[in-house]
């Protein structure tokens, strides 16, 4: 992936993360602000509604007004008036919209002298705004109640001053905005970090894909070139018989077979990368299965004057993908035979113990250098180019073997065989 495309993709991830975080914080901030504001005003409205339903309180206000106007009714049990601070006010109105309890309001009357009586929303709490004697705006939550069976008082209006609440809400909003700015800056930093973090596996995957394509192209080109050369050679000798050119034809067929195997392996790796392959597990008798796989290789080893030892433990029935494990064994046995000279020894050991199926394939061949053991499972890895070409390897087999083992939640490991050679250790969990 070129640098310009990488930067563009990273910037896109950065924008997506930033917009996501910003949206989350913004929505969360709005929800918190709305909940706090609503909760505060609901408390005020609850107190206001409670006063509106308190008949003793309303009756007390009416009696107080009558006494201030020259009438002297007995207060009786209402001798102790409820508190009436500036945040909580009561206004008594006449039918003509005149304030009747001016004496009780005292100096506060001037704060309400610009207030007009409204009968549009009787018994409903609403917000009103007026200006005091100093032309300052005052905010109230108010409810107006009609009064019956009274000569002068027609309406009683209860008000709660919400300026302190408004100030508190404004301060909370400022604090929330500051917090949002801080979280916004954190979102920028986090989005930048995540964009780099998300891009890392993408870049690694892209590099692997590029390497895979380049190596695959190289490996496909070699047998195709050989086939092309052999076929062109046939055209130079049109009078020759098939028998005379049998060697050329046989070499071409060998390359076709190698090419077919290579394309099958490449297709398997590509499908494994896309997670489109699934295991088809079934119950299998392991000794019967292993004997079926091993006996042909034992005969081949004897033909090549190599010792082939089979050591199988107690036969048990296990669940695994028979086709894939068969493919795994072929890959490992092919390698063991390829790199073991005549007169050397190959041993296959199998046992089930402690909820684990253990398989060991040991040879006394040329062995693998310690620093190369981890790399041999990488695709197209070759310890020595000439040796792989000689043995017909493409560096794909062990990568496929590693995938098969991983899909079975197993483990594959390479160790040295004493005095020389390599041992492949396979461990599969038994469930």
N, C-alpha and C positions, 0 to 999 in steps of 0.2 A: 504494500500500500504506500503510494507516494506521500511525501510530507504534506503537500497542499491538501490532499484528500483527507489525510489523517487529522490535520488541524481543523478542517471544516466539520468533520464528523465529531471531533471533540467539542467544538463550539456548539454544535447542535445539542449534544448531550448536556453541555453546560446550561444552555438556554432552557431545555426541558426541565432539568433539575431545579433551576432558579425559579422558573414560573411555577413549578409544583410547590416548592417550599413557600414562595411568596403567597400563593393562593391559600395554602393551608393556614399560614400565620394570619393572613388578612381575614379569612373567614372565622378563624378561632377568635381573633381580636374583636371582630364585630359581634360575635355571639356573646362573648364575655361582657362587652360593654352594654349590649342590649339587656342581658340578664341582670346585671348590676343595677342599671337605670330603672328597669321595670320593677325590680324587687324593692328599691327605695321608694318609688312612687306608689307602689301597691301598699306599702306600710302607711303612707300618708293617707291614701284613699280609704284604707281600712279604719283608721282613726276618725276620719271625717264621717264615714258612714255610721260608725258607732255613735258619734255625737248626734247625728241626724235621727237616730232611732232611740235616743235617750230622752224620753218624755219629761223626766224630772229636770233635766238640764234646760230643755226648751221652755218649760213652764217657769223656771227660775228667771230666765232672761226676760220673759214677758212681765213678770211681777216687778222686776227691777226697773223696767222702763216705766210702768205705771206709777211707781213710787216717786221716780224722778220728775214725773209730770204733775205731782200734787196729790195723787191718790195714795192711800196708805193701807194696802191690803196686808194681811198678816202672812209672813213667809213660812211660819211654822217649821216644818222639818227641812225647809230650804234656806234656813238662816245662814248656813255656811256655803257660800257660792263656790262652784268649782273654779280651778285656776283658769285664768284668761290672759295668757301672755301675748306678745306681739305676733308670734307665729300662729296663734289660734284666735281668730276674731269672729264676732257675731254682729251682724247688722240687721236691724229691724226696719222694714220698709212699709210705707203707707201705700194705699192703692194708687196714689198719684206719683209714686217713685221718690218720695221724700224720706230721708233717713230720720228715724224717730228716736234712736238711742244715742243722740249726739253727746249727752252728758256722760254716759258710760264710756264712750270712746275717748273722751277727753281730747288731748292733743293729737291723737291718732285720727280724729275725724278729718283733719286736713289731708291726710293721706288717702282718704276715700271720697273726697268732695268731687273728684272728677269721675267717680264710678257711677254708672247708670244701671238701673234695674232692668234685668232681662228675664222674661218669663217664658222663653222659648224652650228651655231644657229643665223644667221643674222636676225635682227629685232625682236629677242626674248629675254626677260629678263631672266637672269640666275645668279647663284651665282658662284663667282670665288674666288680663294685664292692665295695670293702671299706673298713674304717675303720682308721686307724692308732692308735697309742697315745694320741694327743691327740684322738681322736674326730673326726678330719678324714676326709672322704670321699676315697678314691683310686680312680681309673679306670684299668683295664688292658684291653689286648687280650691274649687268652690262648689257648693250645692245649695240650691234655693228651694225652700219648702213653703207651700201655701198654708196660711193660718186661718182657721174657721172660728166663728163665734167670738170674734174680737171686733170692737168698734173702730179702733184706729190701726192696729197692726194687721197688715194683709199678708206679708211675706217675712220670713226669717231666713237670712243668708249666712251660712257658715263658711268661713274661709281659713285656710292654712297657708301661711307664707312659705313659698318654696325657694326663695332666693338662696338661703343657706344650702339647701339640697342641690340647687343648680350649680352653686359654687363647688360643692363637693364632687358632683358629676363632672364638671369641667376639669377639675384637678385630676380626677381619675382618668379622664380622657387624655390629658397631657402626659400622665405617667405611662398610659397604655401606648401612646404614640412613640414615646421615647423607647419603650421596650420593643415595639415593632421595628423601629429603626435599628436597634441593636441586633435583633433577630434577623433583620434583613441583611445586615453586614455579615452575620454568621452564615446566613444562607448562601451568600456569594462565595465565601471561603469554602463552605461544605460542597457547594455545587461544583466548584473548580476541582476540589479533591476527588469527588465522585466521578466527574467526567474523565479524569486521568485513570482512576481505578477501573471504571467500566471499559475504557478503551484498551487497557492492557491485555485482557484475554482475547479481545477482538483482533488486536495487532498480532498476538501470538498465533491465533488461529489462521489469520491471513498469511502470515509468513510460512506456517506449516503447509497451507494450501498451495502457495507459490512453489515451495520446495517439492511438494508432492507432484505437482504438475510437471515441473522441470525434470525431476528424477524419472517420473513415469514416461515422459517424452523420450528421455535418453534411453531408457531400457527398451521401449518399444521400437526405437529407431534401429537398434543393433540387430535384432533378428530380422527385421524387415529389410535392412541393407543386405544381410547375408542371403536371404531368399531372392531378392532382386538380382544380386550378382550371379547366383546359381542359375536362375532362369535366363538371364542374358547370355550366360555361357552356353546354354542349350541352343540358343538361336545361332550361335557361331558354328554349330556342328549339326546342321539340319539332316545330314545323311546318317548320323549315328542311330543305333538302335537303343531301345530302353535298357537292354542289358549292358550295353557299353557305357551308358550314363547313369547306371543304377546308383553309383556312389554319390553323384551330384544330387540325384532325386532323393536318396535316403537322408542326406544332410539337410536338404530343404524341408523334408517332412519332420525331421528332428526339430528344426527351428520353428516350424508351424506348431508343433506340439508344445514347445517351450513358450511360444507366443500366446497360445491358448491358455496355458496355465497361468502365465503372467497377467493376462487380462482378467481371468477369474479371480485371482488374488487382489488385483487392483479394485475390482468391482466389490469384493467383500469388504475391503478396507473403507471404500467410499460409503457403502451402506451402513457400516458400523459407525462411521462418523455422524451419519444422519439419524442414528438410533432407529432405523427402520427394520433392523433384524431382531427377532425375538427367539428365545430358546424354546425348544420343544422337548421338554423333559419327560422321561418315561422310566419305568422300573426296569433295571437291567442287572443281570447276574454278572458281576465284574470279572470273574475268572473266565467265564465263557466268552465274554466280550474281548478280554485282553488276549486270550489264546487265538481268537479269530484274527486279531490285528497282528500279533507277534509271529505266528508260525511262518507266514510268507517271508518275513525279514530274517527269521532264523535260517531258512533254506537259502536265502540270498547270501547271508553271511558265510555259511558253510561253503557255498560255491566260490566265494572270494577268499577262502581260507582264513576266515575270522571267527573267533570263538564267540558264541552268542548264548548267554546264560539267562534263563527265565526262573525267577523266584517269586511265586505267588503265594500269598497267605490264604487264610480261610475264605472260602467263597461266600459272598454276601450280596444281597440285593440292594442297590442304591438307585437314587433318582438323579438322572442327568441327561443332557442332550447327547444322545448316542452318536449322532452324525458329527457334531462339533468335537467331541472328545476323540473320536476316531481320527478326525483331521489333525487334532493336536498331536496325537501319538505319531502319526505319519511324519509330520514336520520334524519332530524331535528324533525319531528313528532314522530318517533320511540324513539328518545332520551327523548323527552318531556313525552311520556307515560311511559317509563321505570322508570324514576326517579321522577315520581309524584305519591304520595300515594292516595289510595281511599279517597274520600271526598275533595281532592284538586282540583285546577282549572287550565285549559289550555286555553289560548286565542290566536286566530290567527287574526291579523289585516292586512289589505291591503288597500293602497290608492296610487293614482298617482297625484303628485302635483309638480310644479316647475321643470318640465322635469326630474322627478325622480319617480321610482316605489319603494315604501317603503313597506316592509313586516316585521311584528313583530310576533314572536312566543314566548309567555310568559308562564311560568309555576310557580306554587308555591311549587315546589319540594324541593329537598335537596340542590340545588344551587351548585356553583363552587367557590372555594377559589380564591381570587383576584390574587395571585401569579401564579395560574395555568391556568388562562384564556388564556394567549398567547400560552401556551404549548399544549393546547388541540387540536390544529390544526396540530400538528406534527404527523407523522405516528407512529402507534403502541403506542401512548402515553396512559398511564392509570394512573388516579389519585389514584385509589385504586384497586389493583389486584383482591381482593376478590369480590368487587362490580361489576367489569367488567365481571368476570367469572359468577357471579350470573345472570347478565342481558344478558349474551351472547355476550358481545361486544369484539371487537378485537383492538379497537383504530384506525380503518381505516376510519370510516364513515365521521368524521369531516374533515379529510385530503382530502377526495374526495369532500366534500361540498365546502371546500376552493378553490379547483381547478375549480369547476364548476362556482363559483362566479367570480373568477379571469378571466376565459375565457370570461365571459360576461362583463368584465371591471367594475364589481361591487365591493361592499364592504360588508364584514361580520364582525360583532362585537358582543361581549357578554357583557351584563350589568346585574346588580342585579335587581330582581323584589322585589318591596316593598309589604309585609314585608319580604318575603323570596322567594327563587327560582331564576330562571335565565330567561333572555330575550335575544333572538337571533334577532339581527337587520340586515336586508338585504336591501341594496340600489343598485338599478340598474339604469343606465342612460337611459333616454328615448330619442331616436333619431328619 
